[in-house]
Amino acid sequence: MSISLLQYGVTGDCENKGVGEVFLQVTGDTPPFAVNCISPSCPLPTSALTAPYEYYYSGASSGTYFLQITDGGGSSIIQSVSYRDWETD
């Protein structure tokens, strides 16, 4: 069983104004897929993906978050999502 990201995009939040975005398109052998943020205090929502298995969120502040992507067979991968605040780094 395998899970892959066909597309992955992150738009940063350089001024930490809560405008970070993430987009994923997931593929694999055993749909459906679910996305769950496993970071403490994570603002990214949990989502059950239906075809075409896309995940989108807008409104994240700077930080690093970890998404667990799980397929219908129980296999999973971890994908990090990072937004950097260039004003304080």
PDB file with SEQRES, HELIX, SHEET and CRYST1 records, atoms N, CA, C and O in Angstrom:
SEQRES   1 A   89  MET SER ILE SER LEU LEU GLN TYR GLY VAL THR GLY ASP          
SEQRES   2 A   89  CYS GLU ASN LYS GLY VAL GLY GLU VAL PHE LEU GLN VAL          
SEQRES   3 A   89  THR GLY ASP THR PRO PRO PHE ALA VAL ASN CYS ILE SER          
SEQRES   4 A   89  PRO SER CYS PRO LEU PRO THR SER ALA LEU THR ALA PRO          
SEQRES   5 A   89  TYR GLU TYR TYR TYR SER GLY ALA SER SER GLY THR TYR          
SEQRES   6 A   89  PHE LEU GLN ILE THR ASP GLY GLY GLY SER SER ILE ILE          
SEQRES   7 A   89  GLN SER VAL SER TYR ARG ASP TRP GLU THR ASP                  
SHEET    1 AA1 3 ILE A   3  THR A  11  0                                        
SHEET    2 AA1 3 GLY A  20  GLY A  28 -1                                        
SHEET    3 AA1 3 GLU A  54  ALA A  60 -1                                        
SHEET    1 AA2 4 SER A  47  LEU A  49  0                                        
SHEET    2 AA2 4 PHE A  33  CYS A  37 -1                                        
SHEET    3 AA2 4 GLY A  63  THR A  70 -1                                        
SHEET    4 AA2 4 SER A  76  TYR A  83 -1                                        
CRYST1    1.000    1.000    1.000  90.00  90.00  90.00 P 1           1          
ATOM      1  N   MET A   1       0.844  -1.179   0.000  1.00  0.00           N  
ATOM      2  CA  MET A   1       0.000   0.000   0.000  1.00  0.00           C  
ATOM      3  C   MET A   1       0.886   1.238   0.000  1.00  0.00           C  
ATOM      4  O   MET A   1       1.943   1.269   0.630  1.00  0.00           O  
ATOM      5  N   SER A   2       0.432   2.250  -0.717  1.00  0.00           N  
ATOM      6  CA  SER A   2       1.218   3.479  -0.755  1.00  0.00           C  
ATOM      7  C   SER A   2       0.298   4.690  -0.781  1.00  0.00           C  
ATOM      8  O   SER A   2      -0.827   4.639  -1.277  1.00  0.00           O  
ATOM      9  N   ILE A   3       0.817   5.772  -0.232  1.00  0.00           N  
ATOM     10  CA  ILE A   3       0.142   7.065  -0.250  1.00  0.00           C  
ATOM     11  C   ILE A   3       1.148   8.047  -0.811  1.00  0.00           C  
ATOM     12  O   ILE A   3       2.301   8.073  -0.383  1.00  0.00           O  
ATOM     13  N   SER A   4       0.718   8.858  -1.770  1.00  0.00           N  
ATOM     14  CA  SER A   4       1.600   9.856  -2.373  1.00  0.00           C  
ATOM     15  C   SER A   4       0.876  11.186  -2.477  1.00  0.00           C  
ATOM     16  O   SER A   4      -0.353  11.244  -2.486  1.00  0.00           O  
ATOM     17  N   LEU A   5       1.661  12.251  -2.556  1.00  0.00           N  
ATOM     18  CA  LEU A   5       1.104  13.577  -2.802  1.00  0.00           C  
ATOM     19  C   LEU A   5       1.335  13.911  -4.268  1.00  0.00           C  
ATOM     20  O   LEU A   5       2.478  14.016  -4.715  1.00  0.00           O  
ATOM     21  N   LEU A   6       0.243  14.079  -5.020  1.00  0.00           N  
ATOM     22  CA  LEU A   6       0.352  14.496  -6.418  1.00  0.00           C  
ATOM     23  C   LEU A   6       0.733  15.959  -6.500  1.00  0.00           C  
ATOM     24  O   LEU A   6       1.549  16.359  -7.331  1.00  0.00           O  
ATOM     25  N   GLN A   7       0.132  16.752  -5.629  1.00  0.00           N  
ATOM     26  CA  GLN A   7       0.411  18.182  -5.571  1.00  0.00           C  
ATOM     27  C   GLN A   7       0.537  18.570  -4.100  1.00  0.00           C  
ATOM     28  O   GLN A   7      -0.155  18.034  -3.234  1.00  0.00           O  
ATOM     29  N   TYR A   8       1.431  19.510  -3.847  1.00  0.00           N  
ATOM     30  CA  TYR A   8       1.616  20.018  -2.497  1.00  0.00           C  
ATOM     31  C   TYR A   8       2.037  21.467  -2.617  1.00  0.00           C  
ATOM     32  O   TYR A   8       3.031  21.776  -3.276  1.00  0.00           O  
ATOM     33  N   GLY A   9       1.295  22.352  -1.990  1.00  0.00           N  
ATOM     34  CA  GLY A   9       1.640  23.766  -2.052  1.00  0.00           C  
ATOM     35  C   GLY A   9       1.377  24.442  -0.722  1.00  0.00           C  
ATOM     36  O   GLY A   9       0.388  24.161  -0.045  1.00  0.00           O  
ATOM     37  N   VAL A  10       2.284  25.341  -0.361  1.00  0.00           N  
ATOM     38  CA  VAL A  10       2.143  26.139   0.847  1.00  0.00           C  
ATOM     39  C   VAL A  10       2.385  27.588   0.476  1.00  0.00           C  
ATOM     40  O   VAL A  10       3.382  27.911  -0.170  1.00  0.00           O  
ATOM     41  N   THR A  11       1.483  28.456   0.879  1.00  0.00           N  
ATOM     42  CA  THR A  11       1.667  29.889   0.728  1.00  0.00           C  
ATOM     43  C   THR A  11       1.964  30.426   2.117  1.00  0.00           C  
ATOM     44  O   THR A  11       1.171  30.237   3.039  1.00  0.00           O  
ATOM     45  N   GLY A  12       3.081  31.081   2.271  1.00  0.00           N  
ATOM     46  CA  GLY A  12       3.544  31.516   3.580  1.00  0.00           C  
ATOM     47  C   GLY A  12       2.751  32.650   4.190  1.00  0.00           C  
ATOM     48  O   GLY A  12       1.850  33.225   3.580  1.00  0.00           O  
ATOM     49  N   ASP A  13       3.121  32.939   5.403  1.00  0.00           N  
ATOM     50  CA  ASP A  13       2.515  34.010   6.178  1.00  0.00           C  
ATOM     51  C   ASP A  13       3.645  34.866   6.733  1.00  0.00           C  
ATOM     52  O   ASP A  13       3.914  34.852   7.934  1.00  0.00           O  
ATOM     53  N   CYS A  14       4.293  35.602   5.862  1.00  0.00           N  
ATOM     54  CA  CYS A  14       5.520  36.334   6.203  1.00  0.00           C  
ATOM     55  C   CYS A  14       5.352  37.327   7.340  1.00  0.00           C  
ATOM     56  O   CYS A  14       6.321  37.615   8.043  1.00  0.00           O  
ATOM     57  N   GLU A  15       4.165  37.855   7.539  1.00  0.00           N  
ATOM     58  CA  GLU A  15       3.944  38.848   8.585  1.00  0.00           C  
ATOM     59  C   GLU A  15       3.101  38.286   9.733  1.00  0.00           C  
ATOM     60  O   GLU A  15       2.645  39.044  10.589  1.00  0.00           O  
ATOM     61  N   ASN A  16       2.891  36.983   9.761  1.00  0.00           N  
ATOM     62  CA  ASN A  16       2.124  36.295  10.806  1.00  0.00           C  
ATOM     63  C   ASN A  16       0.747  36.937  11.029  1.00  0.00           C  
ATOM     64  O   ASN A  16       0.377  37.283  12.151  1.00  0.00           O  
ATOM     65  N   LYS A  17       0.015  37.080   9.941  1.00  0.00           N  
ATOM     66  CA  LYS A  17      -1.326  37.665  10.000  1.00  0.00           C  
ATOM     67  C   LYS A  17      -2.417  36.612   9.844  1.00  0.00           C  
ATOM     68  O   LYS A  17      -3.579  36.960   9.634  1.00  0.00           O  
ATOM     69  N   GLY A  18      -2.067  35.333   9.943  1.00  0.00           N  
ATOM     70  CA  GLY A  18      -3.073  34.275   9.848  1.00  0.00           C  
ATOM     71  C   GLY A  18      -3.593  34.059   8.445  1.00  0.00           C  
ATOM     72  O   GLY A  18      -4.772  33.758   8.258  1.00  0.00           O  
ATOM     73  N   VAL A  19      -2.721  34.211   7.447  1.00  0.00           N  
ATOM     74  CA  VAL A  19      -3.159  34.048   6.065  1.00  0.00           C  
ATOM     75  C   VAL A  19      -2.422  32.913   5.339  1.00  0.00           C  
ATOM     76  O   VAL A  19      -2.467  32.841   4.111  1.00  0.00           O  
ATOM     77  N   GLY A  20      -1.747  32.029   6.080  1.00  0.00           N  
ATOM     78  CA  GLY A  20      -1.048  30.907   5.455  1.00  0.00           C  
ATOM     79  C   GLY A  20      -2.033  29.924   4.851  1.00  0.00           C  
ATOM     80  O   GLY A  20      -3.110  29.696   5.401  1.00  0.00           O  
ATOM     81  N   GLU A  21      -1.660  29.339   3.715  1.00  0.00           N  
ATOM     82  CA  GLU A  21      -2.518  28.377   3.024  1.00  0.00           C  
ATOM     83  C   GLU A  21      -1.744  27.099   2.746  1.00  0.00           C  
ATOM     84  O   GLU A  21      -0.527  27.124   2.563  1.00  0.00           O  
ATOM     85  N   VAL A  22      -2.462  25.980   2.717  1.00  0.00           N  
ATOM     86  CA  VAL A  22      -1.871  24.707   2.325  1.00  0.00           C  
ATOM     87  C   VAL A  22      -2.848  23.991   1.387  1.00  0.00           C  
ATOM     88  O   VAL A  22      -4.064  24.043   1.568  1.00  0.00           O  
ATOM     89  N   PHE A  23      -2.281  23.327   0.387  1.00  0.00           N  
ATOM     90  CA  PHE A  23      -3.068  22.538  -0.563  1.00  0.00           C  
ATOM     91  C   PHE A  23      -2.358  21.208  -0.781  1.00  0.00           C  
ATOM     92  O   PHE A  23      -1.154  21.178  -1.038  1.00  0.00           O  
ATOM     93  N   LEU A  24      -3.097  20.114  -0.678  1.00  0.00           N  
ATOM     94  CA  LEU A  24      -2.570  18.777  -0.958  1.00  0.00           C  
ATOM     95  C   LEU A  24      -3.530  18.057  -1.894  1.00  0.00           C  
ATOM     96  O   LEU A  24      -4.746  18.221  -1.786  1.00  0.00           O  
ATOM     97  N   GLN A  25      -2.997  17.272  -2.800  1.00  0.00           N  
ATOM     98  CA  GLN A  25      -3.807  16.321  -3.545  1.00  0.00           C  
ATOM     99  C   GLN A  25      -3.175  14.958  -3.313  1.00  0.00           C  
ATOM    100  O   GLN A  25      -2.005  14.740  -3.630  1.00  0.00           O  
ATOM    101  N   VAL A  26      -3.957  14.049  -2.759  1.00  0.00           N  
ATOM    102  CA  VAL A  26      -3.462  12.755  -2.304  1.00  0.00           C  
ATOM    103  C   VAL A  26      -3.872  11.665  -3.296  1.00  0.00           C  
ATOM    104  O   VAL A  26      -4.961  11.705  -3.869  1.00  0.00           O  
ATOM    105  N   THR A  27      -2.979  10.692  -3.484  1.00  0.00           N  
ATOM    106  CA  THR A  27      -3.285   9.518  -4.284  1.00  0.00           C  
ATOM    107  C   THR A  27      -2.723   8.296  -3.568  1.00  0.00           C  
ATOM    108  O   THR A  27      -1.853   8.419  -2.707  1.00  0.00           O  
ATOM    109  N   GLY A  28      -3.217   7.133  -3.924  1.00  0.00           N  
ATOM    110  CA  GLY A  28      -2.711   5.906  -3.327  1.00  0.00           C  
ATOM    111  C   GLY A  28      -3.562   4.725  -3.725  1.00  0.00           C  
ATOM    112  O   GLY A  28      -4.543   4.859  -4.456  1.00  0.00           O  
ATOM    113  N   ASP A  29      -3.166   3.558  -3.229  1.00  0.00           N  
ATOM    114  CA  ASP A  29      -3.808   2.306  -3.606  1.00  0.00           C  
ATOM    115  C   ASP A  29      -5.141   2.056  -2.915  1.00  0.00           C  
ATOM    116  O   ASP A  29      -5.969   1.310  -3.438  1.00  0.00           O  
ATOM    117  N   THR A  30      -5.371   2.670  -1.735  1.00  0.00           N  
ATOM    118  CA  THR A  30      -6.535   2.311  -0.930  1.00  0.00           C  
ATOM    119  C   THR A  30      -7.295   3.544  -0.449  1.00  0.00           C  
ATOM    120  O   THR A  30      -7.212   3.896   0.728  1.00  0.00           O  
ATOM    121  N   PRO A  31      -8.040   4.210  -1.346  1.00  0.00           N  
ATOM    122  CA  PRO A  31      -8.877   5.306  -0.866  1.00  0.00           C  
ATOM    123  C   PRO A  31     -10.018   4.748  -0.012  1.00  0.00           C  
ATOM    124  O   PRO A  31     -10.257   3.541  -0.047  1.00  0.00           O  
ATOM    125  N   PRO A  32     -10.716   5.562   0.735  1.00  0.00           N  
ATOM    126  CA  PRO A  32     -10.584   7.009   0.853  1.00  0.00           C  
ATOM    127  C   PRO A  32      -9.432   7.385   1.784  1.00  0.00           C  
ATOM    128  O   PRO A  32      -8.821   6.527   2.421  1.00  0.00           O  
ATOM    129  N   PHE A  33      -9.154   8.680   1.846  1.00  0.00           N  
ATOM    130  CA  PHE A  33      -8.059   9.199   2.648  1.00  0.00           C  
ATOM    131  C   PHE A  33      -8.610  10.177   3.682  1.00  0.00           C  
ATOM    132  O   PHE A  33      -9.646  10.809   3.478  1.00  0.00           O  
ATOM    133  N   ALA A  34      -7.895  10.282   4.788  1.00  0.00           N  
ATOM    134  CA  ALA A  34      -8.250  11.247   5.827  1.00  0.00           C  
ATOM    135  C   ALA A  34      -6.995  12.018   6.192  1.00  0.00           C  
ATOM    136  O   ALA A  34      -5.892  11.473   6.188  1.00  0.00           O  
ATOM    137  N   VAL A  35      -7.177  13.298   6.506  1.00  0.00           N  
ATOM    138  CA  VAL A  35      -6.077  14.154   6.939  1.00  0.00           C  
ATOM    139  C   VAL A  35      -6.376  14.597   8.363  1.00  0.00           C  
ATOM    140  O   VAL A  35      -7.465  15.090   8.657  1.00  0.00           O  
ATOM    141  N   ASN A  36      -5.392  14.415   9.245  1.00  0.00           N  
ATOM    142  CA  ASN A  36      -5.541  14.785  10.641  1.00  0.00           C  
ATOM    143  C   ASN A  36      -4.275  15.516  11.088  1.00  0.00           C  
ATOM    144  O   ASN A  36      -3.168  15.004  10.925  1.00  0.00           O  
ATOM    145  N   CYS A  37      -4.442  16.701  11.647  1.00  0.00           N  
ATOM    146  CA  CYS A  37      -3.293  17.434  12.161  1.00  0.00           C  
ATOM    147  C   CYS A  37      -2.938  16.862  13.522  1.00  0.00           C  
ATOM    148  O   CYS A  37      -3.777  16.816  14.422  1.00  0.00           O  
ATOM    149  N   ILE A  38      -1.676  16.420  13.673  1.00  0.00           N  
ATOM    150  CA  ILE A  38      -1.256  15.766  14.908  1.00  0.00           C  
ATOM    151  C   ILE A  38      -0.366  16.661  15.769  1.00  0.00           C  
ATOM    152  O   ILE A  38       0.194  16.202  16.764  1.00  0.00           O  
ATOM    153  N   SER A  39      -0.232  17.920  15.399  1.00  0.00           N  
ATOM    154  CA  SER A  39       0.553  18.873  16.191  1.00  0.00           C  
ATOM    155  C   SER A  39      -0.307  19.437  17.319  1.00  0.00           C  
ATOM    156  O   SER A  39      -1.510  19.626  17.137  1.00  0.00           O  
ATOM    157  N   PRO A  40       0.294  19.711  18.492  1.00  0.00           N  
ATOM    158  CA  PRO A  40      -0.463  20.351  19.565  1.00  0.00           C  
ATOM    159  C   PRO A  40      -0.975  21.716  19.124  1.00  0.00           C  
ATOM    160  O   PRO A  40      -0.283  22.436  18.405  1.00  0.00           O  
ATOM    161  N   SER A  41      -2.165  22.071  19.545  1.00  0.00           N  
ATOM    162  CA  SER A  41      -2.772  23.380  19.249  1.00  0.00           C  
ATOM    163  C   SER A  41      -2.796  23.683  17.758  1.00  0.00           C  
ATOM    164  O   SER A  41      -2.579  24.825  17.352  1.00  0.00           O  
ATOM    165  N   CYS A  42      -3.050  22.694  16.962  1.00  0.00           N  
ATOM    166  CA  CYS A  42      -3.019  22.864  15.511  1.00  0.00           C  
ATOM    167  C   CYS A  42      -4.314  23.493  14.998  1.00  0.00           C  
ATOM    168  O   CYS A  42      -5.404  23.036  15.343  1.00  0.00           O  
ATOM    169  N   PRO A  43      -4.200  24.535  14.178  1.00  0.00           N  
ATOM    170  CA  PRO A  43      -5.394  25.167  13.631  1.00  0.00           C  
ATOM    171  C   PRO A  43      -5.932  24.460  12.384  1.00  0.00           C  
ATOM    172  O   PRO A  43      -7.046  24.744  11.945  1.00  0.00           O  
ATOM    173  N   LEU A  44      -5.149  23.543  11.813  1.00  0.00           N  
ATOM    174  CA  LEU A  44      -5.566  22.891  10.575  1.00  0.00           C  
ATOM    175  C   LEU A  44      -6.626  21.837  10.876  1.00  0.00           C  
ATOM    176  O   LEU A  44      -6.420  20.996  11.751  1.00  0.00           O  
ATOM    177  N   PRO A  45      -7.755  21.863  10.170  1.00  0.00           N  
ATOM    178  CA  PRO A  45      -8.862  20.957  10.490  1.00  0.00           C  
ATOM    179  C   PRO A  45      -8.615  19.530  10.001  1.00  0.00           C  
ATOM    180  O   PRO A  45      -7.862  19.300   9.054  1.00  0.00           O  
ATOM    181  N   THR A  46      -9.267  18.584  10.671  1.00  0.00           N  
ATOM    182  CA  THR A  46      -9.306  17.199  10.220  1.00  0.00           C  
ATOM    183  C   THR A  46     -10.287  17.124   9.063  1.00  0.00           C  
ATOM    184  O   THR A  46     -11.316  17.800   9.071  1.00  0.00           O  
ATOM    185  N   SER A  47      -9.973  16.304   8.071  1.00  0.00           N  
ATOM    186  CA  SER A  47     -10.836  16.229   6.905  1.00  0.00           C  
ATOM    187  C   SER A  47     -10.823  14.825   6.323  1.00  0.00           C  
ATOM    188  O   SER A  47      -9.757  14.228   6.169  1.00  0.00           O  
ATOM    189  N   ALA A  48     -11.991  14.294   6.000  1.00  0.00           N  
ATOM    190  CA  ALA A  48     -12.104  13.065   5.231  1.00  0.00           C  
ATOM    191  C   ALA A  48     -12.161  13.486   3.767  1.00  0.00           C  
ATOM    192  O   ALA A  48     -13.013  14.286   3.380  1.00  0.00           O  
ATOM    193  N   LEU A  49     -11.272  12.958   2.971  1.00  0.00           N  
ATOM    194  CA  LEU A  49     -11.174  13.386   1.579  1.00  0.00           C  
ATOM    195  C   LEU A  49     -11.996  12.477   0.675  1.00  0.00           C  
ATOM    196  O   LEU A  49     -11.955  11.254   0.804  1.00  0.00           O  
ATOM    197  N   THR A  50     -12.738  13.084  -0.235  1.00  0.00           N  
ATOM    198  CA  THR A  50     -13.445  12.344  -1.276  1.00  0.00           C  
ATOM    199  C   THR A  50     -12.836  12.750  -2.618  1.00  0.00           C  
ATOM    200  O   THR A  50     -12.172  13.782  -2.716  1.00  0.00           O  
ATOM    201  N   ALA A  51     -13.064  11.943  -3.639  1.00  0.00           N  
ATOM    202  CA  ALA A  51     -12.469  12.207  -4.960  1.00  0.00           C  
ATOM    203  C   ALA A  51     -12.736  13.653  -5.345  1.00  0.00           C  
ATOM    204  O   ALA A  51     -13.869  14.115  -5.204  1.00  0.00           O  
ATOM    205  N   PRO A  52     -11.752  14.372  -5.817  1.00  0.00           N  
ATOM    206  CA  PRO A  52     -10.397  14.014  -6.237  1.00  0.00           C  
ATOM    207  C   PRO A  52      -9.356  14.037  -5.126  1.00  0.00           C  
ATOM    208  O   PRO A  52      -8.177  14.233  -5.420  1.00  0.00           O  
ATOM    209  N   TYR A  53      -9.732  13.847  -3.865  1.00  0.00           N  
ATOM    210  CA  TYR A  53      -8.825  13.704  -2.724  1.00  0.00           C  
ATOM    211  C   TYR A  53      -7.919  14.913  -2.535  1.00  0.00           C  
ATOM    212  O   TYR A  53      -6.694  14.804  -2.507  1.00  0.00           O  
ATOM    213  N   GLU A  54      -8.566  16.069  -2.404  1.00  0.00           N  
ATOM    214  CA  GLU A  54      -7.848  17.330  -2.212  1.00  0.00           C  
ATOM    215  C   GLU A  54      -8.121  17.885  -0.814  1.00  0.00           C  
ATOM    216  O   GLU A  54      -9.219  17.742  -0.276  1.00  0.00           O  
ATOM    217  N   TYR A  55      -7.100  18.517  -0.239  1.00  0.00           N  
ATOM    218  CA  TYR A  55      -7.197  19.154   1.069  1.00  0.00           C  
ATOM    219  C   TYR A  55      -6.729  20.588   0.921  1.00  0.00           C  
ATOM    220  O   TYR A  55      -5.672  20.845   0.345  1.00  0.00           O  
ATOM    221  N   TYR A  56      -7.511  21.520   1.439  1.00  0.00           N  
ATOM    222  CA  TYR A  56      -7.145  22.937   1.364  1.00  0.00           C  
ATOM    223  C   TYR A  56      -7.517  23.595   2.687  1.00  0.00           C  
ATOM    224  O   TYR A  56      -8.587  23.344   3.243  1.00  0.00           O  
ATOM    225  N   TYR A  57      -6.616  24.442   3.182  1.00  0.00           N  
ATOM    226  CA  TYR A  57      -6.917  25.244   4.355  1.00  0.00           C  
ATOM    227  C   TYR A  57      -6.266  26.603   4.209  1.00  0.00           C  
ATOM    228  O   TYR A  57      -5.133  26.713   3.740  1.00  0.00           O  
ATOM    229  N   SER A  58      -6.982  27.629   4.609  1.00  0.00           N  
ATOM    230  CA  SER A  58      -6.476  28.998   4.599  1.00  0.00           C  
ATOM    231  C   SER A  58      -6.726  29.591   5.978  1.00  0.00           C  
ATOM    232  O   SER A  58      -7.782  29.377   6.572  1.00  0.00           O  
ATOM    233  N   GLY A  59      -5.751  30.333   6.481  1.00  0.00           N  
ATOM    234  CA  GLY A  59      -5.928  31.011   7.757  1.00  0.00           C  
ATOM    235  C   GLY A  59      -4.923  30.600   8.819  1.00  0.00           C  
ATOM    236  O   GLY A  59      -5.106  30.922   9.993  1.00  0.00           O  
ATOM    237  N   ALA A  60      -3.866  29.897   8.434  1.00  0.00           N  
ATOM    238  CA  ALA A  60      -2.872  29.449   9.411  1.00  0.00           C  
ATOM    239  C   ALA A  60      -1.867  30.553   9.725  1.00  0.00           C  
ATOM    240  O   ALA A  60      -1.487  31.335   8.853  1.00  0.00           O  
ATOM    241  N   SER A  61      -1.452  30.600  10.966  1.00  0.00           N  
ATOM    242  CA  SER A  61      -0.393  31.510  11.403  1.00  0.00           C  
ATOM    243  C   SER A  61       0.951  30.816  11.268  1.00  0.00           C  
ATOM    244  O   SER A  61       1.013  29.618  10.991  1.00  0.00           O  
ATOM    245  N   SER A  62       2.033  31.571  11.465  1.00  0.00           N  
ATOM    246  CA  SER A  62       3.361  30.987  11.322  1.00  0.00           C  
ATOM    247  C   SER A  62       3.551  29.852  12.324  1.00  0.00           C  
ATOM    248  O   SER A  62       2.993  29.862  13.421  1.00  0.00           O  
ATOM    249  N   GLY A  63       4.349  28.882  11.915  1.00  0.00           N  
ATOM    250  CA  GLY A  63       4.623  27.711  12.737  1.00  0.00           C  
ATOM    251  C   GLY A  63       4.809  26.501  11.847  1.00  0.00           C  
ATOM    252  O   GLY A  63       4.674  26.583  10.626  1.00  0.00           O  
ATOM    253  N   THR A  64       5.120  25.384  12.468  1.00  0.00           N  
ATOM    254  CA  THR A  64       5.252  24.118  11.760  1.00  0.00           C  
ATOM    255  C   THR A  64       4.199  23.168  12.305  1.00  0.00           C  
ATOM    256  O   THR A  64       4.067  22.995  13.517  1.00  0.00           O  
ATOM    257  N   TYR A  65       3.458  22.561  11.404  1.00  0.00           N  
ATOM    258  CA  TYR A  65       2.385  21.635  11.754  1.00  0.00           C  
ATOM    259  C   TYR A  65       2.640  20.314  11.041  1.00  0.00           C  
ATOM    260  O   TYR A  65       3.260  20.280   9.978  1.00  0.00           O  
ATOM    261  N   PHE A  66       2.158  19.232  11.633  1.00  0.00           N  
ATOM    262  CA  PHE A  66       2.331  17.915  11.044  1.00  0.00           C  
ATOM    263  C   PHE A  66       0.968  17.311  10.737  1.00  0.00           C  
ATOM    264  O   PHE A  66       0.111  17.196  11.614  1.00  0.00           O  
ATOM    265  N   LEU A  67       0.782  16.929   9.478  1.00  0.00           N  
ATOM    266  CA  LEU A  67      -0.450  16.301   9.024  1.00  0.00           C  
ATOM    267  C   LEU A  67      -0.216  14.810   8.859  1.00  0.00           C  
ATOM    268  O   LEU A  67       0.755  14.393   8.229  1.00  0.00           O  
ATOM    269  N   GLN A  68      -1.105  14.010   9.425  1.00  0.00           N  
ATOM    270  CA  GLN A  68      -1.077  12.566   9.212  1.00  0.00           C  
ATOM    271  C   GLN A  68      -2.128  12.249   8.156  1.00  0.00           C  
ATOM    272  O   GLN A  68      -3.308  12.551   8.334  1.00  0.00           O  
ATOM    273  N   ILE A  69      -1.696  11.643   7.065  1.00  0.00           N  
ATOM    274  CA  ILE A  69      -2.592  11.269   5.979  1.00  0.00           C  
ATOM    275  C   ILE A  69      -2.748   9.752   6.025  1.00  0.00           C  
ATOM    276  O   ILE A  69      -1.771   9.015   5.893  1.00  0.00           O  
ATOM    277  N   THR A  70      -3.982   9.294   6.214  1.00  0.00           N  
ATOM    278  CA  THR A  70      -4.271   7.880   6.389  1.00  0.00           C  
ATOM    279  C   THR A  70      -5.156   7.387   5.251  1.00  0.00           C  
ATOM    280  O   THR A  70      -6.086   8.077   4.833  1.00  0.00           O  
ATOM    281  N   ASP A  71      -4.855   6.176   4.750  1.00  0.00           N  
ATOM    282  CA  ASP A  71      -5.690   5.613   3.686  1.00  0.00           C  
ATOM    283  C   ASP A  71      -6.737   4.665   4.275  1.00  0.00           C  
ATOM    284  O   ASP A  71      -6.774   4.427   5.482  1.00  0.00           O  
ATOM    285  N   GLY A  72      -7.583   4.132   3.396  1.00  0.00           N  
ATOM    286  CA  GLY A  72      -8.675   3.262   3.821  1.00  0.00           C  
ATOM    287  C   GLY A  72      -8.215   1.957   4.436  1.00  0.00           C  
ATOM    288  O   GLY A  72      -9.004   1.282   5.097  1.00  0.00           O  
ATOM    289  N   GLY A  73      -6.959   1.581   4.238  1.00  0.00           N  
ATOM    290  CA  GLY A  73      -6.422   0.364   4.819  1.00  0.00           C  
ATOM    291  C   GLY A  73      -5.708   0.579   6.138  1.00  0.00           C  
ATOM    292  O   GLY A  73      -5.230  -0.377   6.749  1.00  0.00           O  
ATOM    293  N   GLY A  74      -5.631   1.834   6.589  1.00  0.00           N  
ATOM    294  CA  GLY A  74      -4.991   2.142   7.855  1.00  0.00           C  
ATOM    295  C   GLY A  74      -3.522   2.541   7.754  1.00  0.00           C  
ATOM    296  O   GLY A  74      -2.906   2.867   8.769  1.00  0.00           O  
ATOM    297  N   SER A  75      -2.947   2.523   6.552  1.00  0.00           N  
ATOM    298  CA  SER A  75      -1.567   2.992   6.381  1.00  0.00           C  
ATOM    299  C   SER A  75      -1.548   4.510   6.427  1.00  0.00           C  
ATOM    300  O   SER A  75      -2.532   5.157   6.069  1.00  0.00           O  
ATOM    301  N   SER A  76      -0.425   5.083   6.869  1.00  0.00           N  
ATOM    302  CA  SER A  76      -0.380   6.543   6.948  1.00  0.00           C  
ATOM    303  C   SER A  76       1.026   7.062   6.675  1.00  0.00           C  
ATOM    304  O   SER A  76       2.016   6.339   6.784  1.00  0.00           O  
ATOM    305  N   ILE A  77       1.075   8.343   6.315  1.00  0.00           N  
ATOM    306  CA  ILE A  77       2.321   9.082   6.167  1.00  0.00           C  
ATOM    307  C   ILE A  77       2.172  10.385   6.947  1.00  0.00           C  
ATOM    308  O   ILE A  77       1.059  10.809   7.258  1.00  0.00           O  
ATOM    309  N   ILE A  78       3.294  11.009   7.256  1.00  0.00           N  
ATOM    310  CA  ILE A  78       3.300  12.305   7.936  1.00  0.00           C  
ATOM    311  C   ILE A  78       3.871  13.338   6.975  1.00  0.00           C  
ATOM    312  O   ILE A  78       4.909  13.106   6.356  1.00  0.00           O  
ATOM    313  N   GLN A  79       3.197  14.479   6.847  1.00  0.00           N  
ATOM    314  CA  GLN A  79       3.659  15.580   6.002  1.00  0.00           C  
ATOM    315  C   GLN A  79       3.761  16.826   6.871  1.00  0.00           C  
ATOM    316  O   GLN A  79       2.798  17.202   7.539  1.00  0.00           O  
ATOM    317  N   SER A  80       4.926  17.467   6.863  1.00  0.00           N  
ATOM    318  CA  SER A  80       5.064  18.714   7.625  1.00  0.00           C  
ATOM    319  C   SER A  80       4.629  19.889   6.761  1.00  0.00           C  
ATOM    320  O   SER A  80       4.791  19.879   5.541  1.00  0.00           O  
ATOM    321  N   VAL A  81       4.077  20.892   7.414  1.00  0.00           N  
ATOM    322  CA  VAL A  81       3.653  22.137   6.780  1.00  0.00           C  
ATOM    323  C   VAL A  81       4.246  23.258   7.614  1.00  0.00           C  
ATOM    324  O   VAL A  81       3.952  23.366   8.804  1.00  0.00           O  
ATOM    325  N   SER A  82       5.085  24.104   6.998  1.00  0.00           N  
ATOM    326  CA  SER A  82       5.752  25.172   7.754  1.00  0.00           C  
ATOM    327  C   SER A  82       5.437  26.533   7.179  1.00  0.00           C  
ATOM    328  O   SER A  82       5.483  26.744   5.967  1.00  0.00           O  
ATOM    329  N   TYR A  83       5.116  27.450   8.067  1.00  0.00           N  
ATOM    330  CA  TYR A  83       4.914  28.850   7.728  1.00  0.00           C  
ATOM    331  C   TYR A  83       5.911  29.630   8.570  1.00  0.00           C  
ATOM    332  O   TYR A  83       5.949  29.470   9.789  1.00  0.00           O  
ATOM    333  N   ARG A  84       6.697  30.447   7.953  1.00  0.00           N  
ATOM    334  CA  ARG A  84       7.730  31.189   8.670  1.00  0.00           C  
ATOM    335  C   ARG A  84       7.367  32.653   8.760  1.00  0.00           C  
ATOM    336  O   ARG A  84       6.949  33.254   7.770  1.00  0.00           O  
ATOM    337  N   ASP A  85       7.520  33.225   9.924  1.00  0.00           N  
ATOM    338  CA  ASP A  85       7.309  34.654  10.164  1.00  0.00           C  
ATOM    339  C   ASP A  85       8.638  35.339   9.930  1.00  0.00           C  
ATOM    340  O   ASP A  85       9.505  35.308  10.803  1.00  0.00           O  
ATOM    341  N   TRP A  86       8.821  35.958   8.776  1.00  0.00           N  
ATOM    342  CA  TRP A  86      10.082  36.584   8.411  1.00  0.00           C  
ATOM    343  C   TRP A  86      10.396  37.820   9.244  1.00  0.00           C  
ATOM    344  O   TRP A  86      11.550  38.247   9.291  1.00  0.00           O  
ATOM    345  N   GLU A  87       9.406  38.399   9.898  1.00  0.00           N  
ATOM    346  CA  GLU A  87       9.639  39.574  10.721  1.00  0.00           C  
ATOM    347  C   GLU A  87      10.346  39.239  12.030  1.00  0.00           C  
ATOM    348  O   GLU A  87      11.049  40.088  12.579  1.00  0.00           O  
ATOM    349  N   THR A  88      10.174  38.008  12.545  1.00  0.00           N  
ATOM    350  CA  THR A  88      10.789  37.658  13.822  1.00  0.00           C  
ATOM    351  C   THR A  88      11.918  36.646  13.684  1.00  0.00           C  
ATOM    352  O   THR A  88      12.647  36.422  14.650  1.00  0.00           O  
ATOM    353  N   ASP A  89      12.089  36.027  12.519  1.00  0.00           N  
ATOM    354  CA  ASP A  89      13.157  35.042  12.319  1.00  0.00           C  
ATOM    355  C   ASP A  89      14.415  35.682  11.786  1.00  0.00           C  
ATOM    356  O   ASP A  89      15.410  34.994  11.561  1.00  0.00           O  
TER     357      ASP A  89                                                      
END                                                                             
